[in-house]
């Protein structure tokens, strides 16, 4: 997104050929941005400048990517072009007012369906005005959308967050040489951008994704004789809650070969089979592990004792209602689960087999795939096509480390 609006070219190495990322690329190609795809997987993005996007001739399809839709809503609000954002059946049910309302308060003209779900229709406006916006809930997507709108607003846009959320947008803006101010205070932190500055093309090396790594980290923990080392994993402190939670559960995790790539910390992670124990998950860890909770709940089902997750109501509005689907799936496997509006309680024990309904959610499907390492019977997971949205090659990699998987197309 930032490379498309930059002056000059941006070279991206380590680009994930997942459907979410490809949907974003295709959206910008529809708006006149040229992409060169290299044989080694590198992508060269030829920036058109901050005001160079062209109105697309058709709707922009974000596929299954809520990140794409919400960030594009902020970024396109001040572009002066008419655009409509749509997605697949799952994305078309997800709430968008949490982004549209603050951006509209900046002077944008954005519409949704009556219930606040897509399509997101962005109308042309002459200008945006900066705002000071305290986040009502900790959300990196909402924060990023407001900051991206702020790039095109008059004045300084400030976002106040009560809890630290993923800061990839802030780091990436700095990589593109865009001035940004970050301040810590008693109520949380504030991030400020002034509209009107220029993004400059750069070199981006994308580290391995810790959300994808989490499935294999948990696999090594719960497998009877598991051990695995994952290299060059992104260790952004706003994303490592999954490691903090697993360590609190007595997981054997070693961090080594630490380095920095493009402003993002990376490291190798070695994980060994562990006797996990149930814990009360600290609420402060929830935002930095929000996408990893499906597989963390599988880990909890293999732990001794009870694990409690609270203040995680954000899981209700992901690609699916992940609290409900995790509770339903674990119950199917014979695990004792109690569901709450903002979380659940899981009593560790043995797991059987059964049919798991993924709800067309890639992380639910991959999490219950890892449960097969401890299940006493076969697990069948339906509706798994969306695994490719975030993790193409997941099945092949899982087989390579010893899982027994059959795929029925």
ABEGO torsion letter per residue (X at the ends): XAAAABBEBBBBBGBBABAAAAAAAAAAAAAGBBBBBBAAGBBBBBBAEAAABBBBABBBBAEABAAAAAAAAAAAAAAGBBBBBBBBAAAAABBAAAAAAAAAAAGBBBBBBAAGBOBBBBBBBABBBBBBBBBABBBAAAAAAAAAAAAABBEBBBBBBABBBBAAAAAAAAAAGBBBBBBBBAAEBBBBBBBGBBBBBBBBBBBBBAAAAAAAAAAAAABAABBBBBBGBBABAAAAAAAAAAAAAGBBBBBBGBBBBGGBBBBBBBBBBBBBBBBBBBAAAAAAAAAAAAAAAAAAAABBEBBBBBGAAAAAABABBAAAAAAAAAAAAGBBBBBBAAEBBBBBEBBBBEBBBAGGBAAAAAAAAAAAAABABBBBBBGAAAAAAABBGAAAAAAAAGBBBBBBX
